[in-house]
Amino acid sequence: MIREFNVVIEKDSDGYFVASIPNLRGCHTQAKSLDVLMERIQEAAELCLEFEDIPSPEFVGIQKILVTV
């Protein structure tokens, strides 16, 4: 069975790319390149799904906000 998930990608202060799948608890990884990152998050998702069967939710979107500090 093929499942589809949204991946959130960020870049940390050390220059690493960090990927997470919000709908799979604990499913995250990091790498120095995007190519390696995508391979690793694919593997992480497969491992997470061995232990947790979560339905794929409908992707709604990402929104930016401004916060005054």
N, C-alpha and C positions, 0 to 999 in steps of 0.2 A: 504494500500500500504506500502511496506517495502522500506526504503531508506537506503543507505549506505554512511557514512561519515568517513573521517579520523580525528582522535583526536590527538592533540599535547599535550603531558604531560611533565611538567617541575616541578622541586622542588625549592621552593623559600628559601631565607635565614633563614626563621623562621621554616623550616621543613615541610611546607604545600606542598601538591601536587596540581598543578594548571593545569586544562585541558581547552582546547579551541578547537573549530571547526572552522578553518579558513574560510570555505565557508558559514558560517552562522554568519553574523555580530552580534557582541555582545554576542555570545554564549560561555560562559566560566563559570567556577566554581572552587571551591577549597575544599580540605578536608585533614585530617590528614592521612588517609589510602587510598590505591589504590582501595579497594573494595567499600568504600563509594564514592570515587571520580567517579568511573564508573557509579554508580547508579545516582549520581547527574548530570553528563554530559548527560546521557540518558534523564533524565527529562528536563534538560535545552534545549536539541535539540528538544524535542517534543513541548515545549513551543515556541521556536523560529519559528518552522515550522507552527505554528498556524497563525503567522503574516507575514511570508515571504516564498514564494514558489520558491526555488532555485534549478535548475537542479544539480544533482550530477556530478561533474567534474571527469575526469579520474585522478587517483593518479599517479604522476610522480616519486616522491621520495624526500628524504631529503639529503642535501649535507652539509658537514662541510667545513669551510674555516678557515685559519689562518690569523690573523690580528696583525700586530706589532703596539704596542702603546707606 
